[in-house]
Amino acid sequence: MTDGILQPRGARSESAPDVFLRGGRVPGHESELDVLLADGRVRAIMPSGIVRTPATAEVHEIDGRFLMPGLWDNHVHFTQWALFSRRIDLSGADSADDVEQVLRALRPETAVPGPAGGAIIGVGVRDGMWADPGALDRHLLDRVSPGHPVILASGDLHGCWLNSVALALHGFGDHPTGHLREDDCFAVLSSLDDVPDELSDASVAAAAAAAARRGVVGIVDLEMRDNLADWTRRIAAGSTGLRVSFGIYTEYLEQSIAAGLRTGDVIPGTHGLLTVGPFKVITDGSLGTRTAYCFDEYEGFDGHEDSRGLLTVAPDALLRLLERATTAGLTPAVHAIGDHANRLALDAFEALGRGGRIEHAQLLALTDLERFAALGVVASVQPEHAMDDRDIADRYWAGRTDRAFVFESLRASGAALLLGSDAPVAPLDPWVTLAAAVGRNREGRPAWHPEQRLDFDVAFTASTNGVASIGVGLPADVVVTDLDPTDAAPDALRTMPVAATFLAGRPTHLAL
């Protein structure tokens, strides 16, 4: 610093000038600060007004707003989320009759171009609380639309309902009900995302811009696709609004190992935005589809086939997959929702002798809580699921909900937490995630198991990959909000006004 003028470090690019944020505040503090972002890093933080504004910097007046680290969503299915708005929202349907009425009211142009003249695609079906769960079958859909394929996805994406035309197209022509679960469902839903690259990428670009408007700087994309190819193409075409850590599924494991991919590696030619994420394995189902693998039977399912849910990967097969991945430098991320599935996943990590992540961890045996920290296993959880599923949990996990979505118990046991949305299962909006984590309530309802609420600081750092506050030397990933989130009620968090988002010092959203 000379003559009261801040001297930024490193060469500047005309396309990415230094950024000077003047008159901001850190949450919980009244004094105003000036912050210099240069060369992709936070280069200086100082009391406001003590130095002259650098002549070469792009200046933004913060006017007392609040400066924080940019937010991450640690579990998304981004292509599905991006295409979500093109599909029919059935989340408000309370019965199969409601679904039928919605479908009968559709205009012909609602059909999405595809095989057999177009498919009618619906999302968000939540039949778990219907008076007759699972009543939606192929016969009802045949009556509604005998000539077009109809595919309706459950809200948790672990089940889908098809009419006869769609069943035949996807190789399930003799299925008795048209209700597909787990791997069969995934195969159908994955095919729906196989749209032309230009459509997919345009939708993804719009979704990335929407995420930036909510303060998001990065995602862990666990889409069931060749995510490396997708994101390399997108970034090369100019989609540079997000950092992306991409997941690898079993079908891509060997090619990823052959390519030398290791978790944490930055992919060359992607401006530092694309990194190798975890190796993802799905070992059980979900609560909404009643396929999460549990020790006890689902309430009302006594004696039924799969009354305790479904285990989709056997323990010995899981261990072999984890050994193969970790030996090659890939960190495992194991989907486990039911308490039995979580036990088996923890057993696999213990036998492996290395840590990783468990995705969801929704129902846990109390004796397994301390194993997360002991084994170095991160709990990657989605707080808004607790709000979506509180009633279905009370119905089907009756007497067990004191150990469902136990975020505070995991934290108290020493487990590391990461927060996400699982979009499109819940909205890709970190403020919605934070509100659910700290409030455990929504829409004026009393808090559900309030003893499992997280303190805001804990939830926030679990949404920023452990970065509690902006700091010199950290990446210049910064979000600016109109309100102090540390002093905001859960309802205010859900609608938190975001004034700006900076990624590596570049504005990806500006409403100052």
N, C-alpha and C positions, 0 to 999 in steps of 0.2 A: 504494500500500500504506500503510495507517495502522494503528497499534497492533498490528502483527504479524498483521493480518487481510487476506487477499488480496481486493482489490476487482475483480471481473470487469467487463469492458467491455460496454456495450451492454445493451439491454433483454432480459429473459429471458421465455421463453414457459413457461406452466405445463405445457404438454405436452412441452417439451424443456428440462428444468432443466440448469443447469451440472453438470458431472461432475468430481469430484475423485478422481484415482487416487493412492492413498497407498501408498508403499513399493515402487515398482517399480524395475526396473533396465534399463539399456540394455545390449544384448549386448556382451560383452567387458569390462564394467566391474563392479566389486563394489559401489560405493557406491549407496545407495538414493535414489530421487528421488520427489518428488510432482509431479503434472502436473494442470493445470487445463484442461478442455475447456469452452469457452463460445462461444456464437454460431457454432457450426460450425467453430471454429478451435482450435488449441492456443494457449492464452493465456499460460501460464506453465509453466516447468520449473525446479524448485529442489531443493536438498538436502532430503531428507525431514525433516520436523519443525520447520523453521525458522519456519513460519507456522501460525497456527491454521486449522483447516478452515473454509472459508466456510460460514456458517450456512444459506445457501440452496442449497448444492450437494448433489447426490446422490453419496454417498461409496462408493467401492469399494476394499476392502483388497486390494492386489496381492500382498502377502506375499513379496516378493523375486522375483516372476516377471518376465518380460522384455517390455519395451514396444518395439514396432517400428511402422513405417508399415504401413497395411493393404495387402493384396495384390490385384493385378489379374491377370485372365486375358485376355490380349490377342488371343485368337482362339478364339471358341466359336460353336457353333450351338445356341443355348440352348433353343429349342422342341424340337428333336430330342433334346437331352440330357434335358430335362424329361420327355419321353414315353418315354425309353429303358427305364425299369423296367417298362413295360407290354408289352414285347416279349420274344421268346424269345431267350435268349443262346446263340449257337452258336459262340462264340469257342473253345471247347474241342474242336470237331470236327476230327479229323485226316484225314477223307476224306468223300467223298459218302455212303458207307455209314453213317458216323457221323451225318451230318445226317439221313439217312433214319430211322435208329433213334430219334433224338430226336423227330422229327415223328410217327412212328407211336405213340409213347408219350403223345402229348398227349391231354388230355381235350377234349371238344367245346367246353367253355366257354372254352378258350384263344383261340378266334377273337375278334378285335376287331370290334365292331359296324361294319358298313360295307356296301358293295354286295354283292349276291348272298348275303345272309345272313351276312356276316362274313368277314373276311380273317384268315389266319394270317400273322403278321408276325414274321420272325426277323432278328436283327442279329448282326454280329460274325464273319461267315464270312471265313476267311482261307485261301483255297485255294492261295495261292502256294507253300506248302511241302508240299502234298499230292503223293503219288506221281504222281497224274494231275491236274495243275492244270486247272481249268475243267471237270472231269467232271460237275459238277452241271448238269443241263439240265431242260427242261420235262417230258420223259418220266418221269424219276424222280419229279418232284413230282406229276405226274398220277397216278401209281400210289399215292402216299401219300394224296393228297387230291383226288379228281376233282371234288368238288362245291363246294369252297370255294376262293376265290382264295388263293394262297400267294405271298408276296413275301419274299425273303430278301436282306438288304442285306449287302454286303461290309464288312469292318471299316473300310475307308478311305472308305466311302460313295461310291465312284466306280464301283461295279458292283453289279448286283442280278440275282437269278435268280427267274423267274416261272413258274408253271404255266400251262396253256392258258387256264383261266378268267381268271386275272389278266391275261394278255397280251391277251385279247380286250377286257377292260374298259378297258384303257389304250391301245387302238389299235395293238397290235402282234400281232394275231392270226396273222399269217403268218410270224412270226419263227421261224427254224429251231431255235434252241437255247433261247430264253428267257433268254439271258445278255445283259443290256443294259449298256452302258457310257456314261460321261460324260453328255452332255446328255439322252439317252434315259433314263438311270438317274435323273438329277436330277429329271426331270419326274414320274417315278413316286414317288420318295421325297418330293417336295414335296407330292404329293397325300395322302400318309399323314399329314402334319402338319395337313391341313385338317380338323381336328376342331372341334366346337363350342367357342366361345370360353370357356365356363364350364369345360370340361374342360381345355383348353389352359392357361388362366390359373391354375387350381387346381394343375396339375402344375408350372407355372413358379414359383408361390409356394413350393411345397415344395422345388423345386430351389434357389431363391434362399436359403431358410433353411438348406439343407444346405451351400451355398457359404459362407454366413456362419459356419457352425460350423467351417470350415477357414480362416477368416481373410480371406476374399475380401470386398473392398469394391466392386470394379468389374469390369466385363467389356466387351470389344469383341464385340458380337453380330453375327456375319456370317451369320446365317440368311438363306436365300433366300426372304424374305417381305417384306411391307410392314412393316418393323420400326418405322417411325415410328408407324403406326396401332396396332400391337400394344402397344408400350410406353407410348404415351400413354394407351391404355385401361387398361392394367394399373396404372400409377402412379395414375391417377385413382381406381381402385377400391381403393387402399391398399397396393399392392405397392411398398414403399419401402425394401427391404432391400439394394438394390444401386445403384451408379452404372452407367449403361448408355451406352456410345458405340455407336451403331448404324450398320451398314454399309448401303450403297445399291448395288443391282445394276443392270445395264444396263436391265432392263425398267422400273425405277422412276427412271431418270436424268432423263428430261425432266420428269416431274412434280415431281421434287425441285428441279430448276433453276427451274421455274416458280414454285415455292413460296419461292424465295430461300434455300434451305438451303445453308449453307456449313460445312465441317468445323470443329468446335470451337464452333459456335453452341449455346447452351443453349435448349432448347425451352421456351417459356413455359408456366406452369401445371404444371410437373413437379417443383417443389420443388428445382430445380437439379440433379436427378438424371439427366436425359436430355439427351444432347448428340449433335450430328451427327458421325458417324464418317467413315470413308473410303468412297470409291467402289471397289467390288470387281469385278475382272475375273478369270475363270479361263481361263488360256491353255493348260494341258495337263492331263494326268491325274495318276495316282499310281503309286507303286512297287508297291503291293499288287495293283493291277489290271493292272500292266505297261503302263500308258498314259502315264507320265511321259515327256516328249519329250526324247530323248537324242541325242547325236552318234553313239554306237555302238549296235549292236544288243544287245538283251537276250540274255544267255547262253542258248543253246539255241533261239533264235528265228531263226536264220540263214535269210534268204530268205523268211520269213513276211510276210504283209501286216501293216503297222504294227509291224514288228519293232523299230523305234526309238521306239515310243510314238505318241502322238497330239498334234498341235498343234491346239487347238480355236478359236483366234483368230489370224488371219493378222497378220503384223507391221504392215502398213499400216492394217488395221482397228483394231488395238490402239492405234496412235499417234493415230488420229482420235478414239477414245474418250477417251484420256487428255487430249488437247487440249480436247475438249468439257468434260470434267469440271473440269480445273484452271482453265480460263478462268472457270468459274462459281464457283470457290472450294472445290472438293472435292478433297481429297488422294487420289491413287490408291493402291490396294492390289492388287498383281498377284500372283495365284497362279501360282507357277512352281516345279516340283519337279525336273524333269530338267535336265541341264547345258545342253542346247540351248535349252530354254524360258527358263532364267535368262539366258542370253546375249542372247536376243531381247528379254526384258523390260528388261535393262540398256541395250540399244541404244535402246529406245523412250524410256527416261528421259533418255538422253543427247540424243536428238533433241528431246525436249520441253524440255530446259533447266531442269527443275524436279525436285525430289526427290519421294519418296513411300515406299512400303513394298513389299517383296516378301515374300509369305507363303510360308513353308516353306523355300525355298532349300536343298533337301536334297542335291542333287548339283551341284557347281560345278566349272567349269574353273579351274585354279589362277590363270590369267591374269585371271580376272574378280573375284578376291577384293578387290583394292584399288579396284575400280570402285564398290563400294557407298559407301564414305566419300567418294570423289571426286565422286560424283554426288548425294550427300545422300540415299541410299536406305537406309532402315532394314531390317534383316533381322529379320523377325518369325518366330521359329522355335519348334518344339515338341519339346523334348528327349526326352520319353517316346516319341516316334515312333522315335527311334534304338534304343530298347530293344525296342519291338514289332517293328521291321523289320530288326534286325541280321542275322538268318538269311536272310531273303529278299534283303537287299542282298548278302550274301556269295554267294548263289546266282545272282542275275540281274545284279548289277553287279560280278561277279568281276573283280578287278584294278583296281577303281575306288573301293573303299571308303575309301581314304586321303583322298579328297576328298568324302566323304559325311558330312553332318551335322557340318560343320567349324566348330563354334561358337567354339572358341578361335582358330582361324585367322582367322575373321571379326573377332573382337575385336581381335586383334593387328594386323590391317590397318587398324584405325581405324573399322570399321563400328559403328554404334549397333545394339544388340540389344534386342528385346522378346521376352519368353517367354510362352507360352500352351500350351493343351492340344489345341485343335481338337476339344474335346468335341462329340459322343460318341465320336470316334475314340480318344481317351485320356480318362481321368477328369478332370473339372473339380476338380482338387485341386492348388493351387500347390506344396504340399510334395512331391508326387510329381514335379512338373515340376522343382523345385529338386534333388531327389535324383538324377534322371536327368542333369541338367546338370553336377553336381559329381562324380558317381560313375561315370557311363557304365556302370553295371552294375545287375543286378537278380537276385533269387532265387539269390544265391550264385555267380553266374557271374563269370568274370574280366571286368574292364573291357574294353569294346570300343573300340579306338582310344583308349586313355587319354590320348594327347597332345592330344585335343580336349576334355578336361575343363575346365570353367570354375571359377575361384575363387568361393567362396561369395559374396563381396561383389559381384562382377560379376553373378552370376546373380540375386542378391536385388534389386539396383537395376533389373535388367531385368524384374523382376516387380512393381515398385512405381512404374513410370513415372518412374524416375530418382531417387526419393527414398531416400537412403541411411539416414536416421535421422529420428526424430521431431524437430521443431523448432518454436520459437515462431513463430506466424504461418501455419504450414502448416495445411491442412485437418485437422480432428479425426477423421481416419480412422486408427484405431489397432488393432493386433492384440496380444494378450497371450498368451504361450506359457509353458508350464511349464519348458521346457528352453531353454538358450542355443543357438540354431541354428548360430551360428558355430563351435560346438565339438561339433557332432553329426555322427556318421557318416551316410552316405547312407541306410542302412536305418532309422536313427532319424528322419531327416528325413521319410521316407515316412509315418511314423505320428506325426508331431509333435503332441503334445497342445495344443490351442488352448483357452485358458481364457476368452477374451472377444474380441469384435470390436465396435468402435465405428465408426459411419458418421456423419460430421458431428457427432460427439459423442453420438449416440444408440446405445444398445446394441442390436445386432442378434443378438448371441449372448452369453450369460452363463453361465459354469460356474465361477465363482470360489468 
